[in-house]
Amino acid sequence: MIFTYNSSFKLSVATTPEKKQKLDTLLEYLEHYGIVCVGIDSNETRTYVKESPDILHTFFQRNKIGKKTVVMSHPK
């Protein structure tokens, strides 16, 4: 799962052959590795996503985490 605002991960329509090739390659990798992109918005100007309760909630909703799993987070 990728939480990013990086415009390279926008899954929008490509406007040039070069962008189409990059988009096709990205989609191929995402499908191959089963990666889900979260947080990409066409109007977003930020690049990095800060950790937040919403992100953790989304992660735990999409992933089955065992009861004895320890989750570690890097402090600010």
PDB file of N, CA, C, O and CB in Angstrom:
ATOM      1  N   MET A   1       0.850  -1.160   0.000  1.00  0.00           N
ATOM      2  CA  MET A   1       0.000   0.000   0.000  1.00  0.00           C
ATOM      3  C   MET A   1       0.898   1.226   0.000  1.00  0.00           C
ATOM      4  O   MET A   1       1.852   1.308   0.774  1.00  0.00           O
ATOM      5  CB  MET A   1      -0.969  -0.004   1.215  1.00  0.00           C
ATOM      6  N   ILE A   2       0.596   2.156  -0.852  1.00  0.00           N
ATOM      7  CA  ILE A   2       1.371   3.395  -0.938  1.00  0.00           C
ATOM      8  C   ILE A   2       0.471   4.563  -0.550  1.00  0.00           C
ATOM      9  O   ILE A   2      -0.609   4.737  -1.114  1.00  0.00           O
ATOM     10  CB  ILE A   2       1.958   3.596  -2.374  1.00  0.00           C
ATOM     11  N   PHE A   3       0.918   5.355   0.406  1.00  0.00           N
ATOM     12  CA  PHE A   3       0.248   6.600   0.755  1.00  0.00           C
ATOM     13  C   PHE A   3       1.137   7.712   0.203  1.00  0.00           C
ATOM     14  O   PHE A   3       2.213   7.968   0.744  1.00  0.00           O
ATOM     15  CB  PHE A   3       0.013   6.740   2.332  1.00  0.00           C
ATOM     16  N   THR A   4       0.706   8.363  -0.849  1.00  0.00           N
ATOM     17  CA  THR A   4       1.547   9.374  -1.482  1.00  0.00           C
ATOM     18  C   THR A   4       0.712  10.451  -2.157  1.00  0.00           C
ATOM     19  O   THR A   4      -0.420  10.216  -2.579  1.00  0.00           O
ATOM     20  CB  THR A   4       2.477   8.726  -2.496  1.00  0.00           C
ATOM     21  N   TYR A   5       1.290  11.616  -2.244  1.00  0.00           N
ATOM     22  CA  TYR A   5       0.718  12.699  -3.045  1.00  0.00           C
ATOM     23  C   TYR A   5       1.589  12.944  -4.285  1.00  0.00           C
ATOM     24  O   TYR A   5       1.293  13.828  -5.089  1.00  0.00           O
ATOM     25  CB  TYR A   5       0.590  14.002  -2.199  1.00  0.00           C
ATOM     26  N   ASN A   6       2.650  12.166  -4.435  1.00  0.00           N
ATOM     27  CA  ASN A   6       3.582  12.334  -5.534  1.00  0.00           C
ATOM     28  C   ASN A   6       2.846  12.231  -6.867  1.00  0.00           C
ATOM     29  O   ASN A   6       2.171  11.238  -7.133  1.00  0.00           O
ATOM     30  CB  ASN A   6       4.706  11.291  -5.453  1.00  0.00           C
ATOM     31  N   SER A   7       2.978  13.247  -7.691  1.00  0.00           N
ATOM     32  CA  SER A   7       2.246  13.295  -8.962  1.00  0.00           C
ATOM     33  C   SER A   7       2.635  12.163  -9.909  1.00  0.00           C
ATOM     34  O   SER A   7       1.881  11.864 -10.835  1.00  0.00           O
ATOM     35  CB  SER A   7       2.484  14.626  -9.644  1.00  0.00           C
ATOM     36  N   SER A   8       3.778  11.531  -9.709  1.00  0.00           N
ATOM     37  CA  SER A   8       4.174  10.395 -10.544  1.00  0.00           C
ATOM     38  C   SER A   8       3.237   9.208 -10.374  1.00  0.00           C
ATOM     39  O   SER A   8       3.201   8.317 -11.223  1.00  0.00           O
ATOM     40  CB  SER A   8       5.596   9.973 -10.217  1.00  0.00           C
ATOM     41  N   PHE A   9       2.482   9.191  -9.287  1.00  0.00           N
ATOM     42  CA  PHE A   9       1.577   8.086  -9.012  1.00  0.00           C
ATOM     43  C   PHE A   9       0.123   8.403  -9.353  1.00  0.00           C
ATOM     44  O   PHE A   9      -0.770   7.621  -9.026  1.00  0.00           O
ATOM     45  CB  PHE A   9       1.682   7.699  -7.569  1.00  0.00           C
ATOM     46  N   LYS A  10      -0.123   9.525  -9.996  1.00  0.00           N
ATOM     47  CA  LYS A  10      -1.488   9.843 -10.403  1.00  0.00           C
ATOM     48  C   LYS A  10      -1.930   8.844 -11.469  1.00  0.00           C
ATOM     49  O   LYS A  10      -1.221   8.607 -12.446  1.00  0.00           O
ATOM     50  CB  LYS A  10      -1.590  11.306 -10.934  1.00  0.00           C
ATOM     51  N   LEU A  11      -3.090   8.276 -11.270  1.00  0.00           N
ATOM     52  CA  LEU A  11      -3.581   7.262 -12.193  1.00  0.00           C
ATOM     53  C   LEU A  11      -4.591   7.863 -13.172  1.00  0.00           C
ATOM     54  O   LEU A  11      -5.588   7.235 -13.530  1.00  0.00           O
ATOM     55  CB  LEU A  11      -4.214   6.099 -11.420  1.00  0.00           C
ATOM     56  N   SER A  12      -4.305   9.087 -13.592  1.00  0.00           N
ATOM     57  CA  SER A  12      -5.200   9.787 -14.513  1.00  0.00           C
ATOM     58  C   SER A  12      -4.814   9.487 -15.959  1.00  0.00           C
ATOM     59  O   SER A  12      -3.838   8.786 -16.225  1.00  0.00           O
ATOM     60  CB  SER A  12      -5.167  11.307 -14.254  1.00  0.00           C
ATOM     61  N   VAL A  13      -5.581  10.020 -16.862  1.00  0.00           N
ATOM     62  CA  VAL A  13      -5.333   9.813 -18.294  1.00  0.00           C
ATOM     63  C   VAL A  13      -4.030  10.477 -18.700  1.00  0.00           C
ATOM     64  O   VAL A  13      -3.787  11.637 -18.367  1.00  0.00           O
ATOM     65  CB  VAL A  13      -6.500  10.367 -19.141  1.00  0.00           C
ATOM     66  N   ALA A  14      -3.194   9.745 -19.415  1.00  0.00           N
ATOM     67  CA  ALA A  14      -1.911  10.269 -19.891  1.00  0.00           C
ATOM     68  C   ALA A  14      -2.139  11.117 -21.139  1.00  0.00           C
ATOM     69  O   ALA A  14      -2.944  10.762 -22.000  1.00  0.00           O
ATOM     70  CB  ALA A  14      -0.913   9.112 -20.192  1.00  0.00           C
ATOM     71  N   THR A  15      -1.426  12.242 -21.230  1.00  0.00           N
ATOM     72  CA  THR A  15      -1.638  13.181 -22.338  1.00  0.00           C
ATOM     73  C   THR A  15      -0.590  13.091 -23.436  1.00  0.00           C
ATOM     74  O   THR A  15      -0.780  13.653 -24.515  1.00  0.00           O
ATOM     75  CB  THR A  15      -1.667  14.575 -21.812  1.00  0.00           C
ATOM     76  N   THR A  16       0.515  12.393 -23.180  1.00  0.00           N
ATOM     77  CA  THR A  16       1.558  12.232 -24.196  1.00  0.00           C
ATOM     78  C   THR A  16       1.958  10.759 -24.255  1.00  0.00           C
ATOM     79  O   THR A  16       1.698  10.014 -23.310  1.00  0.00           O
ATOM     80  CB  THR A  16       2.801  13.138 -23.884  1.00  0.00           C
ATOM     81  N   PRO A  17       2.584  10.330 -25.345  1.00  0.00           N
ATOM     82  CA  PRO A  17       3.034   8.935 -25.429  1.00  0.00           C
ATOM     83  C   PRO A  17       3.989   8.556 -24.282  1.00  0.00           C
ATOM     84  O   PRO A  17       3.924   7.440 -23.767  1.00  0.00           O
ATOM     85  CB  PRO A  17       3.724   8.695 -26.773  1.00  0.00           C
ATOM     86  N   GLU A  18       4.865   9.477 -23.889  1.00  0.00           N
ATOM     87  CA  GLU A  18       5.807   9.199 -22.803  1.00  0.00           C
ATOM     88  C   GLU A  18       5.049   8.996 -21.477  1.00  0.00           C
ATOM     89  O   GLU A  18       5.345   8.070 -20.722  1.00  0.00           O
ATOM     90  CB  GLU A  18       6.839  10.358 -22.668  1.00  0.00           C
ATOM     91  N   LYS A  19       4.076   9.866 -21.210  1.00  0.00           N
ATOM     92  CA  LYS A  19       3.285   9.727 -19.980  1.00  0.00           C
ATOM     93  C   LYS A  19       2.442   8.456 -20.014  1.00  0.00           C
ATOM     94  O   LYS A  19       2.246   7.806 -18.987  1.00  0.00           O
ATOM     95  CB  LYS A  19       2.378  10.955 -19.781  1.00  0.00           C
ATOM     96  N   LYS A  20       1.940   8.104 -21.208  1.00  0.00           N
ATOM     97  CA  LYS A  20       1.165   6.869 -21.355  1.00  0.00           C
ATOM     98  C   LYS A  20       2.034   5.664 -21.021  1.00  0.00           C
ATOM     99  O   LYS A  20       1.578   4.750 -20.335  1.00  0.00           O
ATOM    100  CB  LYS A  20       0.599   6.742 -22.788  1.00  0.00           C
ATOM    101  N   GLN A  21       3.267   5.648 -21.491  1.00  0.00           N
ATOM    102  CA  GLN A  21       4.188   4.544 -21.219  1.00  0.00           C
ATOM    103  C   GLN A  21       4.473   4.452 -19.717  1.00  0.00           C
ATOM    104  O   GLN A  21       4.472   3.361 -19.147  1.00  0.00           O
ATOM    105  CB  GLN A  21       5.509   4.728 -22.011  1.00  0.00           C
ATOM    106  N   LYS A  22       4.715   5.594 -19.084  1.00  0.00           N
ATOM    107  CA  LYS A  22       4.981   5.600 -17.640  1.00  0.00           C
ATOM    108  C   LYS A  22       3.764   5.120 -16.857  1.00  0.00           C
ATOM    109  O   LYS A  22       3.898   4.348 -15.907  1.00  0.00           O
ATOM    110  CB  LYS A  22       5.382   7.010 -17.173  1.00  0.00           C
ATOM    111  N   LEU A  23       2.570   5.578 -17.256  1.00  0.00           N
ATOM    112  CA  LEU A  23       1.342   5.161 -16.587  1.00  0.00           C
ATOM    113  C   LEU A  23       1.119   3.658 -16.754  1.00  0.00           C
ATOM    114  O   LEU A  23       0.777   2.968 -15.793  1.00  0.00           O
ATOM    115  CB  LEU A  23       0.138   5.942 -17.138  1.00  0.00           C
ATOM    116  N   ASP A  24       1.312   3.157 -17.964  1.00  0.00           N
ATOM    117  CA  ASP A  24       1.147   1.718 -18.216  1.00  0.00           C
ATOM    118  C   ASP A  24       2.113   0.895 -17.366  1.00  0.00           C
ATOM    119  O   ASP A  24       1.733  -0.133 -16.806  1.00  0.00           O
ATOM    120  CB  ASP A  24       1.365   1.407 -19.706  1.00  0.00           C
ATOM    121  N   THR A  25       3.357   1.351 -17.274  1.00  0.00           N
ATOM    122  CA  THR A  25       4.359   0.651 -16.466  1.00  0.00           C
ATOM    123  C   THR A  25       3.967   0.683 -14.990  1.00  0.00           C
ATOM    124  O   THR A  25       4.054  -0.336 -14.304  1.00  0.00           O
ATOM    125  CB  THR A  25       5.755   1.282 -16.664  1.00  0.00           C
ATOM    126  N   LEU A  26       3.539   1.843 -14.499  1.00  0.00           N
ATOM    127  CA  LEU A  26       3.110   1.968 -13.111  1.00  0.00           C
ATOM    128  C   LEU A  26       1.952   1.012 -12.827  1.00  0.00           C
ATOM    129  O   LEU A  26       1.985   0.275 -11.841  1.00  0.00           O
ATOM    130  CB  LEU A  26       2.697   3.421 -12.800  1.00  0.00           C
ATOM    131  N   LEU A  27       0.935   1.020 -13.679  1.00  0.00           N
ATOM    132  CA  LEU A  27      -0.222   0.152 -13.479  1.00  0.00           C
ATOM    133  C   LEU A  27       0.170  -1.329 -13.494  1.00  0.00           C
ATOM    134  O   LEU A  27      -0.371  -2.135 -12.736  1.00  0.00           O
ATOM    135  CB  LEU A  27      -1.271   0.425 -14.554  1.00  0.00           C
ATOM    136  N   GLU A  28       1.104  -1.667 -14.356  1.00  0.00           N
ATOM    137  CA  GLU A  28       1.600  -3.043 -14.428  1.00  0.00           C
ATOM    138  C   GLU A  28       2.252  -3.462 -13.109  1.00  0.00           C
ATOM    139  O   GLU A  28       1.980  -4.547 -12.596  1.00  0.00           O
ATOM    140  CB  GLU A  28       2.603  -3.190 -15.584  1.00  0.00           C
ATOM    141  N   TYR A  29       3.112  -2.601 -12.565  1.00  0.00           N
ATOM    142  CA  TYR A  29       3.774  -2.894 -11.292  1.00  0.00           C
ATOM    143  C   TYR A  29       2.780  -2.961 -10.138  1.00  0.00           C
ATOM    144  O   TYR A  29       2.866  -3.851  -9.292  1.00  0.00           O
ATOM    145  CB  TYR A  29       4.835  -1.842 -10.997  1.00  0.00           C
ATOM    146  N   LEU A  30       1.844  -2.029 -10.103  1.00  0.00           N
ATOM    147  CA  LEU A  30       0.853  -2.027  -9.028  1.00  0.00           C
ATOM    148  C   LEU A  30       0.043  -3.314  -9.037  1.00  0.00           C
ATOM    149  O   LEU A  30      -0.210  -3.907  -7.988  1.00  0.00           O
ATOM    150  CB  LEU A  30      -0.079  -0.817  -9.156  1.00  0.00           C
ATOM    151  N   GLU A  31      -0.362  -3.743 -10.229  1.00  0.00           N
ATOM    152  CA  GLU A  31      -1.131  -4.978 -10.329  1.00  0.00           C
ATOM    153  C   GLU A  31      -0.275  -6.191  -9.974  1.00  0.00           C
ATOM    154  O   GLU A  31      -0.714  -7.063  -9.225  1.00  0.00           O
ATOM    155  CB  GLU A  31      -1.706  -5.134 -11.737  1.00  0.00           C
ATOM    156  N   HIS A  32       0.934  -6.248 -10.505  1.00  0.00           N
ATOM    157  CA  HIS A  32       1.825  -7.387 -10.269  1.00  0.00           C
ATOM    158  C   HIS A  32       2.106  -7.594  -8.780  1.00  0.00           C
ATOM    159  O   HIS A  32       2.095  -8.722  -8.288  1.00  0.00           O
ATOM    160  CB  HIS A  32       3.140  -7.188 -11.020  1.00  0.00           C
ATOM    161  N   TYR A  33       2.358  -6.495  -8.072  1.00  0.00           N
ATOM    162  CA  TYR A  33       2.711  -6.599  -6.660  1.00  0.00           C
ATOM    163  C   TYR A  33       1.516  -6.400  -5.719  1.00  0.00           C
ATOM    164  O   TYR A  33       1.671  -6.449  -4.498  1.00  0.00           O
ATOM    165  CB  TYR A  33       3.779  -5.589  -6.335  1.00  0.00           C
ATOM    166  N   GLY A  34       0.331  -6.176  -6.284  1.00  0.00           N
ATOM    167  CA  GLY A  34      -0.863  -6.012  -5.467  1.00  0.00           C
ATOM    168  C   GLY A  34      -0.827  -4.764  -4.599  1.00  0.00           C
ATOM    169  O   GLY A  34      -1.270  -4.784  -3.451  1.00  0.00           O
ATOM    170  N   ILE A  35      -0.296  -3.670  -5.156  1.00  0.00           N
ATOM    171  CA  ILE A  35      -0.145  -2.420  -4.411  1.00  0.00           C
ATOM    172  C   ILE A  35      -1.354  -1.527  -4.646  1.00  0.00           C
ATOM    173  O   ILE A  35      -1.823  -1.391  -5.776  1.00  0.00           O
ATOM    174  CB  ILE A  35       1.154  -1.687  -4.820  1.00  0.00           C
ATOM    175  N   VAL A  36      -1.852  -0.926  -3.584  1.00  0.00           N
ATOM    176  CA  VAL A  36      -2.958   0.015  -3.654  1.00  0.00           C
ATOM    177  C   VAL A  36      -2.409   1.414  -3.386  1.00  0.00           C
ATOM    178  O   VAL A  36      -1.699   1.618  -2.401  1.00  0.00           O
ATOM    179  CB  VAL A  36      -4.088  -0.357  -2.636  1.00  0.00           C
ATOM    180  N   CYS A  37      -2.726   2.377  -4.245  1.00  0.00           N
ATOM    181  CA  CYS A  37      -2.318   3.769  -4.040  1.00  0.00           C
ATOM    182  C   CYS A  37      -3.433   4.500  -3.317  1.00  0.00           C
ATOM    183  O   CYS A  37      -4.596   4.412  -3.713  1.00  0.00           O
ATOM    184  CB  CYS A  37      -1.982   4.470  -5.393  1.00  0.00           C
ATOM    185  N   VAL A  38      -3.089   5.218  -2.265  1.00  0.00           N
ATOM    186  CA  VAL A  38      -4.060   5.956  -1.463  1.00  0.00           C
ATOM    187  C   VAL A  38      -3.582   7.392  -1.318  1.00  0.00           C
ATOM    188  O   VAL A  38      -2.400   7.627  -1.065  1.00  0.00           O
ATOM    189  CB  VAL A  38      -4.263   5.293  -0.068  1.00  0.00           C
ATOM    190  N   GLY A  39      -4.482   8.352  -1.473  1.00  0.00           N
ATOM    191  CA  GLY A  39      -4.162   9.746  -1.197  1.00  0.00           C
ATOM    192  C   GLY A  39      -3.854  10.600  -2.398  1.00  0.00           C
ATOM    193  O   GLY A  39      -3.493  11.767  -2.246  1.00  0.00           O
ATOM    194  N   ILE A  40      -3.985  10.054  -3.582  1.00  0.00           N
ATOM    195  CA  ILE A  40      -3.655  10.832  -4.767  1.00  0.00           C
ATOM    196  C   ILE A  40      -4.873  11.635  -5.205  1.00  0.00           C
ATOM    197  O   ILE A  40      -5.957  11.087  -5.406  1.00  0.00           O
ATOM    198  CB  ILE A  40      -3.166   9.914  -5.910  1.00  0.00           C
ATOM    199  N   ASP A  41      -4.678  12.925  -5.348  1.00  0.00           N
ATOM    200  CA  ASP A  41      -5.745  13.836  -5.753  1.00  0.00           C
ATOM    201  C   ASP A  41      -5.199  14.701  -6.879  1.00  0.00           C
ATOM    202  O   ASP A  41      -4.058  15.157  -6.814  1.00  0.00           O
ATOM    203  CB  ASP A  41      -6.251  14.714  -4.547  1.00  0.00           C
ATOM    204  N   SER A  42      -5.991  14.928  -7.895  1.00  0.00           N
ATOM    205  CA  SER A  42      -5.497  15.681  -9.050  1.00  0.00           C
ATOM    206  C   SER A  42      -5.089  17.107  -8.709  1.00  0.00           C
ATOM    207  O   SER A  42      -4.295  17.702  -9.438  1.00  0.00           O
ATOM    208  CB  SER A  42      -6.547  15.710 -10.122  1.00  0.00           C
ATOM    209  N   ASN A  43      -5.610  17.674  -7.618  1.00  0.00           N
ATOM    210  CA  ASN A  43      -5.270  19.050  -7.255  1.00  0.00           C
ATOM    211  C   ASN A  43      -4.236  19.139  -6.137  1.00  0.00           C
ATOM    212  O   ASN A  43      -3.957  20.232  -5.642  1.00  0.00           O
ATOM    213  CB  ASN A  43      -6.513  19.786  -6.841  1.00  0.00           C
ATOM    214  N   GLU A  44      -3.673  18.026  -5.740  1.00  0.00           N
ATOM    215  CA  GLU A  44      -2.747  18.003  -4.608  1.00  0.00           C
ATOM    216  C   GLU A  44      -1.397  18.589  -4.993  1.00  0.00           C
ATOM    217  O   GLU A  44      -0.885  18.318  -6.079  1.00  0.00           O
ATOM    218  CB  GLU A  44      -2.569  16.575  -4.093  1.00  0.00           C
ATOM    219  N   THR A  45      -0.820  19.393  -4.105  1.00  0.00           N
ATOM    220  CA  THR A  45       0.494  19.989  -4.357  1.00  0.00           C
ATOM    221  C   THR A  45       1.572  19.420  -3.435  1.00  0.00           C
ATOM    222  O   THR A  45       2.763  19.593  -3.691  1.00  0.00           O
ATOM    223  CB  THR A  45       0.422  21.500  -4.189  1.00  0.00           C
ATOM    224  N   ARG A  46       1.155  18.741  -2.362  1.00  0.00           N
ATOM    225  CA  ARG A  46       2.139  18.139  -1.453  1.00  0.00           C
ATOM    226  C   ARG A  46       2.705  16.874  -2.085  1.00  0.00           C
ATOM    227  O   ARG A  46       2.121  16.331  -3.023  1.00  0.00           O
ATOM    228  CB  ARG A  46       1.500  17.819  -0.068  1.00  0.00           C
ATOM    229  N   THR A  47       3.846  16.401  -1.570  1.00  0.00           N
ATOM    230  CA  THR A  47       4.459  15.167  -2.053  1.00  0.00           C
ATOM    231  C   THR A  47       4.369  14.065  -1.015  1.00  0.00           C
ATOM    232  O   THR A  47       4.061  12.922  -1.353  1.00  0.00           O
ATOM    233  CB  THR A  47       5.911  15.408  -2.430  1.00  0.00           C
ATOM    234  N   TYR A  48       4.631  14.386   0.234  1.00  0.00           N
ATOM    235  CA  TYR A  48       4.705  13.380   1.285  1.00  0.00           C
ATOM    236  C   TYR A  48       3.455  13.388   2.146  1.00  0.00           C
ATOM    237  O   TYR A  48       2.896  14.445   2.439  1.00  0.00           O
ATOM    238  CB  TYR A  48       5.932  13.607   2.149  1.00  0.00           C
ATOM    239  N   VAL A  49       3.023  12.206   2.545  1.00  0.00           N
ATOM    240  CA  VAL A  49       1.859  12.048   3.404  1.00  0.00           C
ATOM    241  C   VAL A  49       2.337  11.832   4.833  1.00  0.00           C
ATOM    242  O   VAL A  49       3.120  10.920   5.100  1.00  0.00           O
ATOM    243  CB  VAL A  49       0.962  10.868   2.929  1.00  0.00           C
ATOM    244  N   LYS A  50       1.863  12.673   5.752  1.00  0.00           N
ATOM    245  CA  LYS A  50       2.228  12.503   7.157  1.00  0.00           C
ATOM    246  C   LYS A  50       1.370  11.402   7.767  1.00  0.00           C
ATOM    247  O   LYS A  50       0.216  11.207   7.388  1.00  0.00           O
ATOM    248  CB  LYS A  50       2.058  13.833   7.945  1.00  0.00           C
ATOM    249  N   GLU A  51       1.961  10.691   8.719  1.00  0.00           N
ATOM    250  CA  GLU A  51       1.202   9.675   9.424  1.00  0.00           C
ATOM    251  C   GLU A  51       0.067  10.342  10.185  1.00  0.00           C
ATOM    252  O   GLU A  51       0.230  11.417  10.763  1.00  0.00           O
ATOM    253  CB  GLU A  51       2.109   8.867  10.381  1.00  0.00           C
ATOM    254  N   SER A  52      -1.089   9.682  10.174  1.00  0.00           N
ATOM    255  CA  SER A  52      -2.250  10.228  10.861  1.00  0.00           C
ATOM    256  C   SER A  52      -3.179   9.082  11.267  1.00  0.00           C
ATOM    257  O   SER A  52      -3.046   7.968  10.760  1.00  0.00           O
ATOM    258  CB  SER A  52      -2.995  11.255   9.962  1.00  0.00           C
ATOM    259  N   PRO A  53      -4.108   9.348  12.169  1.00  0.00           N
ATOM    260  CA  PRO A  53      -5.080   8.314  12.526  1.00  0.00           C
ATOM    261  C   PRO A  53      -5.874   7.814  11.314  1.00  0.00           C
ATOM    262  O   PRO A  53      -6.202   6.630  11.239  1.00  0.00           O
ATOM    263  CB  PRO A  53      -6.037   8.849  13.581  1.00  0.00           C
ATOM    264  N   ASP A  54      -6.183   8.702  10.372  1.00  0.00           N
ATOM    265  CA  ASP A  54      -6.924   8.293   9.177  1.00  0.00           C
ATOM    266  C   ASP A  54      -6.139   7.298   8.332  1.00  0.00           C
ATOM    267  O   ASP A  54      -6.703   6.338   7.807  1.00  0.00           O
ATOM    268  CB  ASP A  54      -7.279   9.511   8.339  1.00  0.00           C
ATOM    269  N   ILE A  55      -4.844   7.529   8.202  1.00  0.00           N
ATOM    270  CA  ILE A  55      -4.004   6.616   7.425  1.00  0.00           C
ATOM    271  C   ILE A  55      -3.939   5.254   8.113  1.00  0.00           C
ATOM    272  O   ILE A  55      -4.073   4.216   7.463  1.00  0.00           O
ATOM    273  CB  ILE A  55      -2.580   7.200   7.242  1.00  0.00           C
ATOM    274  N   LEU A  56      -3.732   5.263   9.416  1.00  0.00           N
ATOM    275  CA  LEU A  56      -3.689   3.993  10.143  1.00  0.00           C
ATOM    276  C   LEU A  56      -5.019   3.261  10.032  1.00  0.00           C
ATOM    277  O   LEU A  56      -5.045   2.042   9.861  1.00  0.00           O
ATOM    278  CB  LEU A  56      -3.338   4.228  11.619  1.00  0.00           C
ATOM    279  N   HIS A  57      -6.111   3.990  10.126  1.00  0.00           N
ATOM    280  CA  HIS A  57      -7.436   3.384  10.001  1.00  0.00           C
ATOM    281  C   HIS A  57      -7.594   2.741   8.622  1.00  0.00           C
ATOM    282  O   HIS A  57      -8.055   1.604   8.520  1.00  0.00           O
ATOM    283  CB  HIS A  57      -8.543   4.442  10.236  1.00  0.00           C
ATOM    284  N   THR A  58      -7.219   3.454   7.569  1.00  0.00           N
ATOM    285  CA  THR A  58      -7.298   2.923   6.206  1.00  0.00           C
ATOM    286  C   THR A  58      -6.436   1.677   6.056  1.00  0.00           C
ATOM    287  O   THR A  58      -6.868   0.683   5.470  1.00  0.00           O
ATOM    288  CB  THR A  58      -6.867   3.988   5.190  1.00  0.00           C
ATOM    289  N   PHE A  59      -5.219   1.731   6.584  1.00  0.00           N
ATOM    290  CA  PHE A  59      -4.317   0.588   6.496  1.00  0.00           C
ATOM    291  C   PHE A  59      -4.922  -0.636   7.172  1.00  0.00           C
ATOM    292  O   PHE A  59      -4.937  -1.723   6.595  1.00  0.00           O
ATOM    293  CB  PHE A  59      -2.966   0.925   7.127  1.00  0.00           C
ATOM    294  N   PHE A  60      -5.421  -0.460   8.396  1.00  0.00           N
ATOM    295  CA  PHE A  60      -5.965  -1.596   9.136  1.00  0.00           C
ATOM    296  C   PHE A  60      -7.279  -2.096   8.548  1.00  0.00           C
ATOM    297  O   PHE A  60      -7.608  -3.273   8.698  1.00  0.00           O
ATOM    298  CB  PHE A  60      -6.168  -1.219  10.585  1.00  0.00           C
ATOM    299  N   GLN A  61      -8.030  -1.234   7.888  1.00  0.00           N
ATOM    300  CA  GLN A  61      -9.253  -1.672   7.211  1.00  0.00           C
ATOM    301  C   GLN A  61      -8.926  -2.600   6.051  1.00  0.00           C
ATOM    302  O   GLN A  61      -9.649  -3.564   5.800  1.00  0.00           O
ATOM    303  CB  GLN A  61     -10.055  -0.464   6.709  1.00  0.00           C
ATOM    304  N   ARG A  62      -7.848  -2.315   5.352  1.00  0.00           N
ATOM    305  CA  ARG A  62      -7.506  -3.072   4.142  1.00  0.00           C
ATOM    306  C   ARG A  62      -6.604  -4.262   4.397  1.00  0.00           C
ATOM    307  O   ARG A  62      -6.435  -5.100   3.511  1.00  0.00           O
ATOM    308  CB  ARG A  62      -6.848  -2.171   3.157  1.00  0.00           C
ATOM    309  N   ASN A  63      -6.021  -4.362   5.577  1.00  0.00           N
ATOM    310  CA  ASN A  63      -5.081  -5.439   5.883  1.00  0.00           C
ATOM    311  C   ASN A  63      -5.512  -6.169   7.141  1.00  0.00           C
ATOM    312  O   ASN A  63      -5.873  -5.556   8.145  1.00  0.00           O
ATOM    313  CB  ASN A  63      -3.654  -4.892   6.047  1.00  0.00           C
ATOM    314  N   LYS A  64      -5.467  -7.483   7.064  1.00  0.00           N
ATOM    315  CA  LYS A  64      -5.768  -8.276   8.250  1.00  0.00           C
ATOM    316  C   LYS A  64      -4.495  -8.362   9.083  1.00  0.00           C
ATOM    317  O   LYS A  64      -3.493  -8.941   8.664  1.00  0.00           O
ATOM    318  CB  LYS A  64      -6.301  -9.707   7.869  1.00  0.00           C
ATOM    319  N   ILE A  65      -4.559  -7.782  10.249  1.00  0.00           N
ATOM    320  CA  ILE A  65      -3.416  -7.758  11.149  1.00  0.00           C
ATOM    321  C   ILE A  65      -3.747  -8.659  12.333  1.00  0.00           C
ATOM    322  O   ILE A  65      -4.804  -8.531  12.951  1.00  0.00           O
ATOM    323  CB  ILE A  65      -3.077  -6.297  11.614  1.00  0.00           C
ATOM    324  N   GLY A  66      -2.829  -9.569  12.639  1.00  0.00           N
ATOM    325  CA  GLY A  66      -3.047 -10.494  13.742  1.00  0.00           C
ATOM    326  C   GLY A  66      -3.133  -9.792  15.086  1.00  0.00           C
ATOM    327  O   GLY A  66      -2.591  -8.701  15.266  1.00  0.00           O
ATOM    328  N   LYS A  67      -3.830 -10.434  16.039  1.00  0.00           N
ATOM    329  CA  LYS A  67      -4.011  -9.841  17.362  1.00  0.00           C
ATOM    330  C   LYS A  67      -2.695  -9.655  18.105  1.00  0.00           C
ATOM    331  O   LYS A  67      -2.590  -8.761  18.945  1.00  0.00           O
ATOM    332  CB  LYS A  67      -4.939 -10.698  18.186  1.00  0.00           C
ATOM    333  N   LYS A  68      -1.706 -10.462  17.822  1.00  0.00           N
ATOM    334  CA  LYS A  68      -0.425 -10.367  18.530  1.00  0.00           C
ATOM    335  C   LYS A  68       0.606  -9.553  17.751  1.00  0.00           C
ATOM    336  O   LYS A  68       1.788  -9.565  18.095  1.00  0.00           O
ATOM    337  CB  LYS A  68       0.124 -11.761  18.802  1.00  0.00           C
ATOM    338  N   THR A  69       0.181  -8.859  16.726  1.00  0.00           N
ATOM    339  CA  THR A  69       1.075  -8.036  15.916  1.00  0.00           C
ATOM    340  C   THR A  69       1.439  -6.762  16.660  1.00  0.00           C
ATOM    341  O   THR A  69       0.597  -6.143  17.311  1.00  0.00           O
ATOM    342  CB  THR A  69       0.426  -7.697  14.564  1.00  0.00           C
ATOM    343  N   VAL A  70       2.700  -6.384  16.555  1.00  0.00           N
ATOM    344  CA  VAL A  70       3.159  -5.135  17.141  1.00  0.00           C
ATOM    345  C   VAL A  70       3.368  -4.131  16.019  1.00  0.00           C
ATOM    346  O   VAL A  70       4.083  -4.407  15.055  1.00  0.00           O
ATOM    347  CB  VAL A  70       4.465  -5.339  17.963  1.00  0.00           C
ATOM    348  N   VAL A  71       2.746  -2.967  16.145  1.00  0.00           N
ATOM    349  CA  VAL A  71       2.879  -1.928  15.132  1.00  0.00           C
ATOM    350  C   VAL A  71       3.781  -0.848  15.721  1.00  0.00           C
ATOM    351  O   VAL A  71       3.537  -0.351  16.820  1.00  0.00           O
ATOM    352  CB  VAL A  71       1.474  -1.343  14.702  1.00  0.00           C
ATOM    353  N   MET A  72       4.824  -0.492  14.974  1.00  0.00           N
ATOM    354  CA  MET A  72       5.771   0.515  15.427  1.00  0.00           C
ATOM    355  C   MET A  72       5.625   1.752  14.559  1.00  0.00           C
ATOM    356  O   MET A  72       5.404   1.657  13.352  1.00  0.00           O
ATOM    357  CB  MET A  72       7.222  -0.021  15.385  1.00  0.00           C
ATOM    358  N   SER A  73       5.749   2.894  15.176  1.00  0.00           N
ATOM    359  CA  SER A  73       5.634   4.142  14.461  1.00  0.00           C
ATOM    360  C   SER A  73       6.816   5.026  14.845  1.00  0.00           C
ATOM    361  O   SER A  73       7.228   5.053  16.005  1.00  0.00           O
ATOM    362  CB  SER A  73       4.282   4.840  14.765  1.00  0.00           C
ATOM    363  N   HIS A  74       7.346   5.734  13.885  1.00  0.00           N
ATOM    364  CA  HIS A  74       8.479   6.622  14.126  1.00  0.00           C
ATOM    365  C   HIS A  74       7.932   7.942  14.667  1.00  0.00           C
ATOM    366  O   HIS A  74       7.077   8.558  14.031  1.00  0.00           O
ATOM    367  CB  HIS A  74       9.323   6.845  12.817  1.00  0.00           C
ATOM    368  N   PRO A  75       8.412   8.384  15.829  1.00  0.00           N
ATOM    369  CA  PRO A  75       7.943   9.675  16.364  1.00  0.00           C
ATOM    370  C   PRO A  75       8.448  10.840  15.527  1.00  0.00           C
ATOM    371  O   PRO A  75       9.421  10.709  14.784  1.00  0.00           O
ATOM    372  CB  PRO A  75       8.397   9.850  17.820  1.00  0.00           C
ATOM    373  N   LYS A  76       7.780  11.973  15.652  1.00  0.00           N
ATOM    374  CA  LYS A  76       8.177  13.167  14.897  1.00  0.00           C
ATOM    375  C   LYS A  76       9.516  13.672  15.339  1.00  0.00           C
ATOM    376  O   LYS A  76      10.004  14.670  14.810  1.00  0.00           O
ATOM    377  CB  LYS A  76       7.148  14.263  15.043  1.00  0.00           C
TER     378      LYS A  76
END
